[in-house]
Amino acid sequence: MAKAELGQQVASLKIRYWLSRTTTRYIAMEKFYFTYGTDSGYPFRGGWTEVVAPSLKTAAQIFKIYHPNRDDADVLNCADYYRADEFEGFECFKNGNFGARCHEIIGAFTPEERR
């Protein structure tokens, strides 16, 4: 995927999110965790990526934009994924996953909202 195309997809998601926030209907956001193992094909070794999105389906779509799987576009390029209430109870959330913790926070928000 070309860098310009990736930028357009991210911008499109941000615009759709902005539109949802400017209407009278508010979409609640959730946090999802996409974890990594030791496979050299993963974007990171160990740790996880936090994705902020209104649903797991949307979180997976956002994750695929940032970290596409070159071998199979239908498969996520991570070891596993979890909802916050599930993952935050695991030992690896408290102590790290293969010696790493959160690598990035991505999602359907503007940079100002992340602060």
C-alpha positions in Angstrom: 0.0 0.0 0.0 1.4 3.4 -1.0 2.1 5.9 1.8 -0.3 8.4 0.2 -3.1 5.8 0.1 -2.5 5.0 3.7 -2.7 8.7 4.6 -6.0 9.0 2.8 -7.5 6.0 4.6 -6.4 7.4 8.0 -7.8 10.8 7.1 -11.1 9.2 6.0 -11.5 7.5 9.3 -10.7 10.7 11.2 -13.3 12.6 9.1 -16.0 9.9 9.7 -15.2 10.1 13.4 -15.3 13.9 13.5 -18.7 13.7 11.7 -20.0 11.3 14.3 -18.9 13.6 17.1 -20.5 16.7 15.6 -24.0 15.1 15.3 -26.4 14.9 18.2 -25.6 11.1 18.5 -22.4 10.4 20.5 -20.5 7.2 19.8 -18.8 5.7 22.8 -15.2 4.7 22.3 -13.6 1.6 23.8 -10.0 0.5 24.1 -8.8 -2.7 22.5 -5.3 -4.4 22.8 -3.6 -6.0 19.9 -0.7 -8.1 21.2 2.6 -9.3 19.6 4.7 -12.4 20.1 8.2 -13.1 18.8 7.4 -13.7 15.1 9.6 -11.6 12.9 6.7 -10.7 10.7 5.0 -8.7 13.5 5.4 -4.9 13.5 6.9 -5.1 17.0 8.4 -7.9 19.2 6.3 -8.4 22.3 4.1 -5.8 23.9 1.0 -4.4 22.3 -0.8 -1.7 20.4 -3.8 0.1 22.0 -6.6 0.9 19.5 -9.4 3.3 20.5 -12.6 2.6 18.5 -16.4 2.3 18.8 -16.3 -1.5 18.2 -13.9 -4.4 17.8 -14.7 -4.6 14.1 -13.7 -0.9 13.7 -10.6 -1.5 15.9 -9.5 -4.3 13.6 -10.0 -2.2 10.5 -7.9 0.6 12.0 -5.2 -1.9 13.0 -5.1 -3.3 9.5 -4.5 0.2 8.1 -1.5 0.8 10.3 -0.1 -2.7 10.2 -1.3 -4.6 7.1 -0.5 -8.3 6.9 1.5 -8.7 3.7 0.9 -12.5 3.5 -2.9 -12.4 3.9 -5.0 -9.2 4.1 -7.8 -11.1 5.9 -5.6 -12.0 8.8 -4.5 -9.5 11.5 -0.8 -8.9 11.8 -0.7 -9.6 15.5 -0.7 -12.6 17.9 -4.1 -11.9 19.5 -6.6 -9.1 20.4 -8.6 -8.3 23.5 -11.2 -5.9 25.0 -9.8 -3.7 27.7 -11.8 -5.3 30.5 -10.3 -8.7 29.6 -6.7 -7.7 28.8 -6.2 -5.4 31.8 -6.7 -8.4 34.1 -3.8 -10.4 32.6 -0.3 -10.6 34.1 1.3 -9.4 30.9 -0.6 -6.1 31.1 1.0 -5.5 34.5 4.4 -6.9 33.9 4.9 -6.7 30.1 4.6 -9.1 27.2 7.9 -10.6 26.1 9.7 -7.8 27.8 7.7 -5.0 26.1 4.7 -2.9 26.9 2.5 -0.5 24.9 4.3 0.5 21.6 1.6 2.9 20.3 -1.9 4.2 20.7 -3.9 4.5 17.5 -7.6 4.9 16.7 -10.5 6.9 15.6 -9.6 10.2 17.3 -7.7 13.4 16.5 -4.3 14.1 18.0 -5.8 16.8 20.3 -8.2 14.2 21.8 -5.3 11.9 22.6 -3.8 14.3 25.0 
